[in-house]
Amino acid sequence: MKVVGDAEHHNRNHKGPWGPAHGVMIHHTVTDADRHDTVDICRRGYASLPGPLCHGVITKDGTVHVVGYGRTNHAGGGDDEVLRAVIAESYGARPPADNESGTDGNRHFYGFECENLGDGKDPWPAAQVEAMERAAAAVCRAHGWGGRSVIGHAEWQPGKVDPLGVDMPDLRERVGDRLKNKPGGRPATYTVRKGDTLSRIARTHDTTVAKLARLNRLVDPDRITVGQQLKLK
């Protein structure tokens, strides 16, 4: 994690209240590292949309850059039914879909902008997705929230598609798994999901690839299959 400038005092609080916070929102930036300084754009914003545009910027290499704290220009208006479902964590795979936009998301959500062109083709590196999971889980842990307190911008504001290419239900499960992983309380088994690697599973559950491979008698640690149940201890 990197703190950029005076992030603790960089906000839009003069434009409206910040809090109470109720969740974490994930976005894509529509930028790439070859043509844009993604972190600087998210910190400073534009003439028509002043920064900070989020609380944290997650670049392709998995680094979380903290650029603001307080009210930021990231969420916009959304539906109060979605906010209530997030607060209660009462929904299934996805929050309720609606088309209203009268509730101030900039007040109630932490925002993470994730470096991606948002065209459905730009890949999401494993390190970046893991950083999204870690950052969201850290905020949730600090507030005592669960994985369903994490949503995508498209699940909040009508017409948005971000973070395009990220499976939000799966990300919520990953965050939930990480939140359950407390010292002395590691679950006994883990079921492999799409996109998993043994190294990611090892990091999430505070162990090593070598230990998992030995415990599960894996001849080739690079070959695990969706649905496979792994012993963790």
C-alpha positions as CSV (number, residue, x, y, z in Angstrom):
1,M,0.0,0.0,0.0
2,K,1.2,3.5,-0.8
3,V,-0.2,6.7,0.6
4,V,-0.2,9.5,-2.0
5,G,0.3,13.1,-0.8
6,D,-1.8,14.3,2.1
7,A,-4.5,11.7,1.5
8,E,-5.9,11.9,5.0
9,H,-7.1,15.4,4.4
10,H,-7.8,15.2,0.6
11,N,-11.6,15.0,0.2
12,R,-14.8,16.7,-1.0
13,N,-16.3,17.2,2.5
14,H,-17.0,20.9,1.7
15,K,-19.6,19.7,-0.8
16,G,-21.6,17.5,1.6
17,P,-21.4,15.1,4.5
18,W,-19.3,12.0,4.7
19,G,-20.8,9.1,6.5
20,P,-22.2,7.1,8.0
21,A,-20.3,4.7,5.7
22,H,-22.1,1.5,4.9
23,G,-20.0,-0.3,2.2
24,V,-17.3,-0.6,-0.4
25,M,-17.8,0.1,-4.1
26,I,-15.5,-1.2,-6.8
27,H,-15.0,0.7,-10.1
28,H,-12.8,0.5,-13.3
29,T,-10.9,3.6,-14.4
30,V,-11.1,3.4,-18.2
31,T,-7.3,4.0,-18.2
32,D,-4.1,2.0,-18.8
33,A,-0.6,2.4,-17.5
34,D,0.9,3.0,-21.0
35,R,-1.2,6.1,-21.8
36,H,-2.3,7.5,-18.4
37,D,-1.1,8.3,-14.9
38,T,-4.1,6.5,-13.4
39,V,-3.2,7.4,-9.8
40,D,-2.8,11.1,-10.5
41,I,-6.0,11.3,-12.5
42,C,-7.9,9.6,-9.6
43,R,-6.3,11.9,-7.1
44,R,-6.8,15.2,-9.0
45,G,-9.9,14.4,-11.1
46,Y,-11.0,16.6,-14.0
47,A,-12.3,20.1,-14.4
48,S,-15.8,18.7,-14.7
49,L,-15.3,16.2,-11.9
50,P,-12.8,17.3,-9.3
51,G,-10.9,14.8,-7.3
52,P,-10.4,12.7,-5.4
53,L,-12.4,10.3,-7.5
54,C,-12.0,7.5,-4.9
55,H,-10.3,6.5,-1.7
56,G,-7.9,4.0,-3.2
57,V,-6.5,3.3,-6.7
58,I,-5.6,-0.3,-7.4
59,T,-3.1,-0.6,-10.3
60,K,-2.4,-3.6,-12.5
61,D,0.5,-4.7,-10.3
62,G,-1.7,-5.0,-7.3
63,T,-0.6,-1.9,-5.5
64,V,-3.2,0.0,-3.5
65,H,-2.6,3.7,-3.7
66,V,-4.5,5.7,-1.0
67,V,-5.4,9.1,-2.5
68,G,-8.2,10.4,-0.3
69,Y,-10.3,10.0,2.9
70,G,-13.8,11.3,3.4
71,R,-16.2,12.3,0.7
72,T,-15.0,11.5,-2.8
73,N,-16.5,11.8,-6.3
74,H,-16.8,8.1,-7.1
75,A,-20.3,6.7,-6.6
76,G,-22.9,9.3,-7.6
77,G,-26.6,8.7,-7.0
78,G,-28.0,5.3,-6.5
79,D,-31.1,3.5,-5.2
80,D,-32.0,3.5,-1.5
81,E,-33.3,-0.1,-1.7
82,V,-29.8,-1.2,-2.7
83,L,-28.3,0.8,0.2
84,R,-30.7,-0.9,2.6
85,A,-29.9,-4.3,1.2
86,V,-26.1,-3.6,1.6
87,I,-26.6,-2.4,5.2
88,A,-28.6,-5.5,6.1
89,E,-26.4,-7.8,3.9
90,S,-29.8,-9.3,3.1
91,Y,-29.5,-10.1,-0.6
92,G,-28.5,-13.2,-2.5
93,A,-26.0,-13.3,-5.3
94,R,-26.6,-9.7,-6.3
95,P,-28.3,-6.6,-4.7
96,P,-31.8,-5.7,-5.9
97,A,-31.7,-4.1,-9.4
98,D,-33.5,-0.8,-9.7
99,N,-33.4,2.4,-11.7
100,E,-33.6,5.1,-9.1
101,S,-30.6,7.4,-8.3
102,G,-31.7,9.7,-5.5
103,T,-29.4,8.4,-2.7
104,D,-26.0,9.9,-2.2
105,G,-23.4,7.1,-2.7
106,N,-20.5,9.5,-2.3
107,R,-21.6,9.9,1.3
108,H,-22.0,6.2,2.2
109,F,-19.4,4.2,0.3
110,Y,-15.7,3.8,0.2
111,G,-14.5,3.7,-3.4
112,F,-11.7,1.8,-5.1
113,E,-10.9,2.7,-8.7
114,C,-9.2,-0.3,-10.4
115,E,-6.9,0.3,-13.4
116,N,-8.6,-1.2,-16.4
117,L,-9.8,0.0,-19.8
118,G,-13.3,-1.2,-19.0
119,D,-13.8,-2.6,-22.6
120,G,-14.5,-6.2,-21.5
121,K,-11.2,-7.2,-23.2
122,D,-8.5,-5.7,-20.9
123,P,-7.5,-8.5,-18.5
124,W,-7.7,-8.3,-14.8
125,P,-4.3,-9.7,-13.5
126,A,-4.5,-12.1,-10.5
127,A,-2.4,-9.7,-8.4
128,Q,-4.9,-6.9,-9.0
129,V,-8.0,-9.0,-8.2
130,E,-6.3,-10.2,-5.0
131,A,-5.5,-6.6,-4.0
132,M,-9.2,-5.7,-4.6
133,E,-10.1,-8.6,-2.3
134,R,-7.6,-7.6,0.3
135,A,-8.5,-3.9,0.3
136,A,-12.2,-4.5,0.5
137,A,-11.8,-7.1,3.3
138,A,-9.6,-4.7,5.3
139,V,-12.3,-2.0,5.2
140,C,-15.0,-4.5,6.0
141,R,-13.0,-5.9,8.9
142,A,-12.5,-2.4,10.3
143,H,-16.2,-1.8,10.3
144,G,-17.4,-5.3,11.2
145,W,-19.0,-5.8,7.8
146,G,-19.3,-9.0,5.8
147,G,-18.6,-9.7,2.1
148,R,-22.1,-8.5,1.0
149,S,-21.1,-4.9,2.0
150,V,-18.9,-4.9,-1.2
151,I,-20.7,-4.0,-4.5
152,G,-19.8,-2.9,-8.0
153,H,-20.6,0.5,-9.4
154,A,-23.0,-1.2,-11.9
155,E,-24.9,-2.6,-9.0
156,W,-25.4,0.9,-7.5
157,Q,-26.0,3.4,-10.3
158,P,-28.2,2.9,-13.4
159,G,-26.3,2.8,-16.7
160,K,-22.9,2.0,-15.2
161,V,-21.1,-1.2,-16.2
162,D,-18.0,-1.2,-14.0
163,P,-16.1,-3.1,-13.0
164,L,-16.6,-4.8,-16.3
165,G,-15.2,-8.3,-16.4
166,V,-15.1,-8.7,-12.6
167,D,-17.4,-11.4,-11.1
168,M,-18.8,-9.4,-8.2
169,P,-20.6,-12.4,-6.5
170,D,-17.3,-14.3,-6.6
171,L,-15.4,-11.3,-5.3
172,R,-17.8,-11.0,-2.4
173,E,-17.3,-14.7,-1.6
174,R,-13.6,-14.2,-1.6
175,V,-13.9,-11.3,0.7
176,G,-16.1,-13.3,3.0
177,D,-13.6,-16.1,3.0
178,R,-10.8,-13.8,4.0
179,L,-12.9,-12.3,6.8
180,K,-13.4,-15.7,8.2
181,N,-9.7,-16.4,8.2
182,K,-8.8,-15.3,11.7
183,P,-5.8,-16.5,13.7
184,G,-6.6,-19.9,15.1
185,G,-9.9,-20.0,13.2
186,R,-8.8,-21.2,9.7
187,P,-11.4,-23.4,8.1
188,A,-10.4,-27.1,7.6
189,T,-11.2,-27.2,3.8
190,Y,-11.6,-25.0,0.8
191,T,-13.5,-25.6,-2.4
192,V,-11.6,-24.4,-5.5
193,R,-13.5,-21.7,-7.6
194,K,-13.0,-20.4,-11.1
195,G,-9.8,-18.3,-11.3
196,D,-8.2,-19.7,-8.2
197,T,-4.5,-20.5,-8.0
198,L,-2.9,-22.5,-5.3
199,S,-0.7,-19.5,-4.4
200,R,-3.8,-17.2,-4.0
201,I,-5.5,-19.8,-1.8
202,A,-2.3,-20.2,0.3
203,R,-2.0,-16.4,0.8
204,T,-5.7,-16.1,1.6
205,H,-5.5,-18.8,4.3
206,D,-2.2,-17.8,5.8
207,T,-0.3,-20.9,4.6
208,T,2.1,-21.8,1.8
209,V,1.9,-23.6,-1.5
210,A,4.3,-26.2,-0.3
211,K,2.2,-27.0,2.7
212,L,-1.0,-27.2,0.7
213,A,0.7,-29.4,-1.9
214,R,2.0,-31.8,0.7
215,L,-1.3,-31.9,2.7
216,N,-3.3,-32.6,-0.4
217,R,-0.7,-34.8,-2.1
218,L,-0.7,-32.6,-5.2
219,V,1.8,-33.9,-7.8
220,D,1.5,-30.6,-9.8
221,P,0.5,-27.6,-7.7
222,D,-0.2,-25.7,-10.8
223,R,-3.1,-28.1,-11.7
224,I,-6.1,-27.6,-9.5
225,T,-9.7,-27.9,-10.7
226,V,-12.9,-26.0,-10.0
227,G,-14.9,-27.9,-7.4
228,Q,-11.9,-29.6,-6.0
229,Q,-11.9,-29.7,-2.2
230,L,-8.5,-28.9,-0.6
231,K,-7.5,-29.6,3.0
232,L,-6.2,-26.5,4.7
233,K,-5.1,-28.1,8.0
